[in-house]
């Protein structure tokens, strides 16, 4: 059986304890994990933790967030609705209205 390359072994391993602490810090997750507890975790659990943290990081990097109040969005909707016959304005109004409904629930 051929031996696995170093890079493929690196993909299969979980995070080291230091890497775990760094990832948690980067994501702003205030989770206390002791080195002893983490060292007792199985390789599969460490791989799962690594995958979850990577997904969380990707989700956080989707794009910048807008710091708009509900009133800001309502005003934008109001102003866009005054533009008649503009398909793009209508589309934006629909998206903003959906966002407001989700915020309200």
N, C-alpha and C positions, 0 to 999 in steps of 0.2 A: 504494500500500500504506500502510495506517495505521501510524503510529509506535507503538511499544510504550510503555506508561506506565512511569514511574520505578519504581513498586512491582513491576511484573512483571519488569523488568530486575534489580531487587534480588534477586528470588527465583531468577533464573537464574544469578547470579554465585556464585562460591565465596567463601570467607572471605578477608578481608585477612590479611596476615601477622600483624598484631597480634591480630586475632580468633582466628586459629589458635592462637597461643601461649596466649591466655586460655582457650580451650576445652580445650586439652590440660592446662593447669594445673587447671582446674575438675574435670576427670575424673581427675586424679591420674596422668596418663600421662606418664612420663618419656621423652619422645621428643625427640631433638635434630634440629631442622629449621632449616637456615640460611635467612636471607632470600634469599640468592642461589639456593639450590636451589628454594625455594618459588616464586620469581618465574619460574623456567623451566618450572614445571608448566603444562600446558595448562588452559584454562578447564574442560574436561570433568573433568580430574583434580581440580581444585579443587572442583568441584561434587560429585564423588564423595566427597572427603574431608569436605566439609561435611555431606553426608547421613549418612555413617557416624558422624561425631562426634555428630550430633543423635540418631541412633538409640541410640548408646551412652549418651548423657545420659538419654534417655527410659527406657532399660532400668534405669539406676541410680536412677531416680525412681519405680520401681514401688511401692515401699513400704519401710517400715523393716524392717531385718533383726533377727532375734532372736539374741541372744548366748547360746544354750543349749548346754551340753555334751551329749554322747551320754547320759551318765548322767542328766542333767536330763530329757531326752526319755523315757528308759526309765522313770523314776520317774513321770512324768506318765501314761504309758501304763498302768503298773501301777495307779495310783490310779483312772484312768478305768475300767479293767476291773472294778473292784470295784462299779461302779454298774450293776446289772442292769436291763435293760428300757428303758434310755434310748437312743433312736435317735441323738441328737446325740452322746453320749459314744462310741457305737460308731463313728460316722462320723469323729470326731476321732481315735480310736485307729487307724483304718485309714489316715488321712492321715499321722499321725506314724510309723506302721510303714513306710509307703512311703518317707517321708523318710529314715528310718534305713537302709533298704536301699540307697537312692541314695548316702548318705554312705559306706556300707561298700564300695561298688564302686569 
